Amino acid sequence: MHNWNWDDLRYVAALADTGTIAEAARRLNVNRTTVQRRISAFEEQLQYRLFSRDGWGLTPLPEATPFLEAARQIDESLSAIERKMSGASGDVSGDLTFTTTNSMYIAQIAELVSRFQSAHPGILLHINLTSSTLNVSQREAEVAIRPSMAPPEHLAGRRICDVTFGLYASWEYAARFRSHSPAEHDWIGYTDSFEGTPANEWISNNVPRNRVRMRADNYVAIAEAARWGSGIAVLPRAFGDQHDGLKRIEGMLDERISTGLWMLTHPDLRQSPRVRAFMDFMSHGLSDVRKVFDC
């Protein structure tokens, strides 16, 4: 039987993830000497090295693989326990982190958040605006509100409504708009992070590649590029219609571009009073303004 200190696995995992003693110490909130001592003692106990040392840092050797896998399994198990404990609390108070895209936040969610805070002053909201998918399982976010065709199956939640897209350009560009052929216009496209989305698929299927003058990874940047005359943008109508610098272009779309707007959380958290209060409030609020999104 081994007599390892399982806490040593945290040090192994942190060093493998960061590659340097200094970064591992920062992540673990200890000093560098502690990291060096714990790793050296663990390697001495095993009687073989887990990391190669070179001038660029420390690289995990194949011998470290089973320890890294065990460390990550333990971390996931502890995260699951934390989620269940959070769900057991009966107080509608405490911190709550949610994520959405910047365009959805600007379109309607910011107002609903303000109303939620008035209704639940005991909850401190932490807002992450990003087009990337935060890891709800690892508590990077407890609730996600975002457009999606097919959200991850391991998350629980509800489809609020559809998000319909339109074509937008600056007022100056729209004033000289004549042709309804996509090939005769400049366009602002999406980066690879939008691959598979309806808006990106429409551009790929209808716009010649040489007419895409710019690409961006979020709707706000795309809208600003369109506002300054870089071309036509495909944007959610809830966002584009309220942008003072943009005018919707009609007559070019021969199909409806839309996706779902989902509110999601981890199954272990859906009965948490904090999470349930937020999701119920936002669900009702978004349902009341669904025509703004699905117009």
MOZIWO-V623612 format. One record per residue. N is the residue number from 1. SS is DSSP state (@ for helix, = for strand, . for the rest). PHI is phi in whole degrees, 0 to 359 (* if undefined). PSI is psi in degrees with one decimal (NA if undefined). Layout:
BEGIN
n:N ss:SS phi:PHI psi:PSI
n:N ss:SS phi:PHI psi:PSI
END
This chain:
BEGIN
n:1 ss:. phi:* psi:137.4
n:2 ss:. phi:280 psi:159.9
n:3 ss:. phi:233 psi:44.3
n:4 ss:. phi:290 psi:151.3
n:5 ss:. phi:270 psi:111.2
n:6 ss:. phi:297 psi:-19.1
n:7 ss:. phi:294 psi:-22.4
n:8 ss:@ phi:298 psi:-26.2
n:9 ss:@ phi:295 psi:-30.5
n:10 ss:@ phi:298 psi:-38.6
n:11 ss:@ phi:290 psi:-40.5
n:12 ss:@ phi:297 psi:-46.3
n:13 ss:@ phi:295 psi:-42.1
n:14 ss:@ phi:296 psi:-41.3
n:15 ss:@ phi:291 psi:-38.1
n:16 ss:@ phi:294 psi:-39.0
n:17 ss:@ phi:288 psi:-36.3
n:18 ss:@ phi:263 psi:-32.4
n:19 ss:. phi:87 psi:-7.0
n:20 ss:. phi:221 psi:151.5
n:21 ss:@ phi:299 psi:-41.7
n:22 ss:@ phi:296 psi:-46.2
n:23 ss:@ phi:292 psi:-37.1
n:24 ss:@ phi:296 psi:-40.8
n:25 ss:@ phi:296 psi:-39.4
n:26 ss:@ phi:295 psi:-42.3
n:27 ss:@ phi:295 psi:-39.8
n:28 ss:@ phi:274 psi:-6.4
n:29 ss:. phi:61 psi:43.1
n:30 ss:. phi:228 psi:176.0
n:31 ss:. phi:272 psi:166.9
n:32 ss:@ phi:297 psi:-36.3
n:33 ss:@ phi:299 psi:-38.8
n:34 ss:@ phi:297 psi:-43.2
n:35 ss:@ phi:298 psi:-47.8
n:36 ss:@ phi:301 psi:-45.0
n:37 ss:@ phi:294 psi:-43.3
n:38 ss:@ phi:293 psi:-41.2
n:39 ss:@ phi:293 psi:-44.4
n:40 ss:@ phi:297 psi:-42.5
n:41 ss:@ phi:295 psi:-38.3
n:42 ss:@ phi:292 psi:-42.3
n:43 ss:@ phi:295 psi:-37.8
n:44 ss:@ phi:295 psi:-38.4
n:45 ss:@ phi:294 psi:-38.6
n:46 ss:@ phi:284 psi:-24.4
n:47 ss:. phi:70 psi:28.1
n:48 ss:. phi:201 psi:159.7
n:49 ss:. phi:276 psi:147.7
n:50 ss:. phi:255 psi:-17.5
n:51 ss:= phi:227 psi:143.1
n:52 ss:= phi:268 psi:140.2
n:53 ss:= phi:255 psi:128.7
n:54 ss:= phi:216 psi:-176.5
n:55 ss:. phi:291 psi:-13.7
n:56 ss:. phi:261 psi:-9.2
n:57 ss:= phi:142 psi:-157.3
n:58 ss:= phi:243 psi:131.0
n:59 ss:= phi:243 psi:128.7
n:60 ss:= phi:295 psi:133.9
n:61 ss:. phi:276 psi:164.3
n:62 ss:@ phi:306 psi:-29.3
n:63 ss:@ phi:297 psi:-20.2
n:64 ss:@ phi:278 psi:-15.2
n:65 ss:@ phi:305 psi:-51.1
n:66 ss:@ phi:297 psi:-30.6
n:67 ss:@ phi:288 psi:-37.2
n:68 ss:@ phi:294 psi:-41.9
n:69 ss:@ phi:298 psi:-42.2
n:70 ss:@ phi:295 psi:-40.7
n:71 ss:@ phi:297 psi:-40.9
n:72 ss:@ phi:287 psi:-32.3
n:73 ss:@ phi:294 psi:-42.0
n:74 ss:@ phi:297 psi:-41.9
n:75 ss:@ phi:299 psi:-42.2
n:76 ss:@ phi:294 psi:-39.0
n:77 ss:@ phi:296 psi:-42.1
n:78 ss:@ phi:293 psi:-36.1
n:79 ss:@ phi:296 psi:-38.3
n:80 ss:@ phi:295 psi:-41.0
n:81 ss:@ phi:298 psi:-42.8
n:82 ss:@ phi:297 psi:-41.2
n:83 ss:@ phi:297 psi:-42.5
n:84 ss:@ phi:294 psi:-38.8
n:85 ss:@ phi:293 psi:-36.8
n:86 ss:@ phi:296 psi:-38.3
n:87 ss:@ phi:290 psi:-19.7
n:88 ss:@ phi:279 psi:-16.0
n:89 ss:. phi:289 psi:136.4
n:90 ss:. phi:264 psi:-4.1
n:91 ss:. phi:271 psi:132.9
n:92 ss:. phi:273 psi:73.7
n:93 ss:. phi:201 psi:170.6
n:94 ss:= phi:107 psi:-175.7
n:95 ss:= phi:276 psi:147.9
n:96 ss:= phi:214 psi:127.6
n:97 ss:= phi:253 psi:128.0
n:98 ss:= phi:227 psi:156.7
n:99 ss:= phi:233 psi:145.7
n:100 ss:= phi:207 psi:176.5
n:101 ss:. phi:275 psi:156.3
n:102 ss:@ phi:297 psi:-36.5
n:103 ss:@ phi:291 psi:-40.3
n:104 ss:@ phi:294 psi:-36.6
n:105 ss:@ phi:296 psi:-45.7
n:106 ss:@ phi:293 psi:-38.1
n:107 ss:@ phi:297 psi:-52.0
n:108 ss:@ phi:212 psi:-27.5
n:109 ss:@ phi:291 psi:-33.5
n:110 ss:@ phi:302 psi:-43.1
n:111 ss:@ phi:296 psi:-42.0
n:112 ss:@ phi:294 psi:-35.7
n:113 ss:@ phi:298 psi:-42.3
n:114 ss:@ phi:298 psi:-41.7
n:115 ss:@ phi:292 psi:-36.5
n:116 ss:@ phi:296 psi:-42.2
n:117 ss:@ phi:299 psi:-37.6
n:118 ss:@ phi:293 psi:-36.3
n:119 ss:@ phi:282 psi:-27.9
n:120 ss:. phi:227 psi:72.1
n:121 ss:. phi:294 psi:-15.3
n:122 ss:. phi:280 psi:-8.5
n:123 ss:= phi:258 psi:124.9
n:124 ss:= phi:263 psi:114.4
n:125 ss:= phi:273 psi:138.8
n:126 ss:= phi:243 psi:120.3
n:127 ss:= phi:250 psi:126.0
n:128 ss:= phi:247 psi:112.5
n:129 ss:= phi:261 psi:110.9
n:130 ss:. phi:203 psi:149.8
n:131 ss:. phi:275 psi:-13.7
n:132 ss:. phi:282 psi:154.9
n:133 ss:. phi:274 psi:111.3
n:134 ss:. phi:285 psi:151.4
n:135 ss:. phi:278 psi:98.5
n:136 ss:. phi:294 psi:-33.6
n:137 ss:. phi:298 psi:-34.4
n:138 ss:. phi:264 psi:12.3
n:139 ss:. phi:67 psi:23.4
n:140 ss:. phi:295 psi:-29.4
n:141 ss:. phi:210 psi:144.5
n:142 ss:. phi:265 psi:-27.6
n:143 ss:= phi:224 psi:136.1
n:144 ss:= phi:240 psi:132.0
n:145 ss:= phi:239 psi:110.6
n:146 ss:= phi:200 psi:155.0
n:147 ss:= phi:290 psi:140.8
n:148 ss:= phi:196 psi:142.7
n:149 ss:. phi:280 psi:-38.0
n:150 ss:. phi:213 psi:92.3
n:151 ss:. phi:293 psi:159.6
n:152 ss:. phi:304 psi:135.8
n:153 ss:. phi:293 psi:-23.5
n:154 ss:. phi:279 psi:-3.1
n:155 ss:= phi:260 psi:153.2
n:156 ss:= phi:252 psi:147.1
n:157 ss:= phi:169 psi:-157.9
n:158 ss:= phi:212 psi:149.1
n:159 ss:= phi:273 psi:121.1
n:160 ss:= phi:280 psi:-49.5
n:161 ss:= phi:188 psi:-175.1
n:162 ss:= phi:268 psi:152.3
n:163 ss:= phi:248 psi:115.2
n:164 ss:= phi:264 psi:143.2
n:165 ss:= phi:252 psi:154.8
n:166 ss:= phi:222 psi:176.2
n:167 ss:= phi:257 psi:136.4
n:168 ss:= phi:223 psi:146.8
n:169 ss:= phi:213 psi:170.6
n:170 ss:= phi:294 psi:159.3
n:171 ss:@ phi:299 psi:-37.5
n:172 ss:@ phi:294 psi:-44.1
n:173 ss:@ phi:297 psi:-43.7
n:174 ss:@ phi:296 psi:-31.8
n:175 ss:@ phi:293 psi:-30.0
n:176 ss:. phi:257 psi:14.4
n:177 ss:. phi:290 psi:127.3
n:178 ss:. phi:232 psi:-59.9
n:179 ss:. phi:282 psi:144.5
n:180 ss:. phi:258 psi:16.8
n:181 ss:. phi:267 psi:121.5
n:182 ss:@ phi:303 psi:-29.6
n:183 ss:@ phi:291 psi:-12.3
n:184 ss:@ phi:257 psi:15.2
n:185 ss:. phi:228 psi:158.2
n:186 ss:. phi:274 psi:149.4
n:187 ss:= phi:226 psi:155.4
n:188 ss:= phi:249 psi:116.7
n:189 ss:= phi:259 psi:-171.5
n:190 ss:= phi:249 psi:155.1
n:191 ss:. phi:281 psi:177.5
n:192 ss:@ phi:298 psi:-20.4
n:193 ss:@ phi:295 psi:-16.7
n:194 ss:@ phi:261 psi:10.3
n:195 ss:. phi:301 psi:133.3
n:196 ss:. phi:91 psi:-8.5
n:197 ss:. phi:280 psi:151.4
n:198 ss:@ phi:303 psi:-41.8
n:199 ss:@ phi:296 psi:-44.7
n:200 ss:@ phi:293 psi:-37.4
n:201 ss:@ phi:296 psi:-38.8
n:202 ss:@ phi:297 psi:-44.3
n:203 ss:@ phi:298 psi:-45.1
n:204 ss:@ phi:299 psi:-35.3
n:205 ss:@ phi:273 psi:-18.0
n:206 ss:@ phi:238 psi:-18.2
n:207 ss:. phi:247 psi:124.6
n:208 ss:. phi:301 psi:142.4
n:209 ss:@ phi:302 psi:-34.1
n:210 ss:@ phi:285 psi:-5.8
n:211 ss:@ phi:263 psi:-4.2
n:212 ss:= phi:274 psi:108.1
n:213 ss:= phi:270 psi:-16.7
n:214 ss:= phi:200 psi:151.8
n:215 ss:= phi:228 psi:147.0
n:216 ss:= phi:216 psi:164.3
n:217 ss:. phi:254 psi:11.6
n:218 ss:. phi:203 psi:157.5
n:219 ss:@ phi:292 psi:-32.2
n:220 ss:@ phi:296 psi:-45.1
n:221 ss:@ phi:296 psi:-39.3
n:222 ss:@ phi:295 psi:-42.8
n:223 ss:@ phi:297 psi:-41.1
n:224 ss:@ phi:294 psi:-38.1
n:225 ss:@ phi:297 psi:-41.3
n:226 ss:@ phi:294 psi:-39.9
n:227 ss:@ phi:300 psi:-32.7
n:228 ss:. phi:266 psi:14.2
n:229 ss:. phi:88 psi:16.0
n:230 ss:. phi:284 psi:-14.5
n:231 ss:. phi:150 psi:-164.8
n:232 ss:= phi:266 psi:142.2
n:233 ss:= phi:239 psi:147.9
n:234 ss:= phi:258 psi:113.3
n:235 ss:= phi:226 psi:155.3
n:236 ss:= phi:301 psi:134.1
n:237 ss:@ phi:297 psi:-33.6
n:238 ss:@ phi:300 psi:-28.9
n:239 ss:@ phi:267 psi:-49.0
n:240 ss:@ phi:294 psi:-36.6
n:241 ss:. phi:293 psi:-25.5
n:242 ss:. phi:260 psi:6.1
n:243 ss:. phi:277 psi:116.8
n:244 ss:. phi:299 psi:-29.0
n:245 ss:. phi:270 psi:4.0
n:246 ss:= phi:237 psi:148.8
n:247 ss:= phi:236 psi:136.1
n:248 ss:= phi:286 psi:134.4
n:249 ss:= phi:266 psi:121.3
n:250 ss:. phi:256 psi:156.1
n:251 ss:. phi:92 psi:-3.8
n:252 ss:. phi:260 psi:-30.3
n:253 ss:. phi:281 psi:127.9
n:254 ss:. phi:253 psi:11.1
n:255 ss:. phi:208 psi:160.6
n:256 ss:. phi:272 psi:127.6
n:257 ss:. phi:256 psi:120.8
n:258 ss:= phi:204 psi:161.9
n:259 ss:= phi:213 psi:173.7
n:260 ss:= phi:272 psi:151.1
n:261 ss:= phi:252 psi:117.8
n:262 ss:= phi:244 psi:149.5
n:263 ss:= phi:240 psi:122.3
n:264 ss:= phi:228 psi:152.7
n:265 ss:= phi:208 psi:175.0
n:266 ss:= phi:281 psi:141.2
n:267 ss:@ phi:306 psi:-33.3
n:268 ss:@ phi:291 psi:-17.6
n:269 ss:@ phi:256 psi:-9.1
n:270 ss:. phi:293 psi:-20.6
n:271 ss:. phi:263 psi:1.4
n:272 ss:. phi:299 psi:130.5
n:273 ss:@ phi:305 psi:-39.6
n:274 ss:@ phi:298 psi:-50.2
n:275 ss:@ phi:293 psi:-43.3
n:276 ss:@ phi:296 psi:-41.0
n:277 ss:@ phi:298 psi:-43.2
n:278 ss:@ phi:293 psi:-46.7
n:279 ss:@ phi:294 psi:-40.1
n:280 ss:@ phi:295 psi:-44.3
n:281 ss:@ phi:297 psi:-48.1
n:282 ss:@ phi:292 psi:-35.4
n:283 ss:@ phi:297 psi:-46.1
n:284 ss:@ phi:294 psi:-41.5
n:285 ss:@ phi:295 psi:-43.1
n:286 ss:@ phi:290 psi:-35.0
n:287 ss:@ phi:297 psi:-35.5
n:288 ss:@ phi:294 psi:-27.4
n:289 ss:. phi:247 psi:21.2
n:290 ss:@ phi:300 psi:-28.3
n:291 ss:@ phi:295 psi:-23.5
n:292 ss:@ phi:292 psi:-37.3
n:293 ss:@ phi:277 psi:-41.7
n:294 ss:. phi:251 psi:68.8
n:295 ss:. phi:250 psi:NA
END
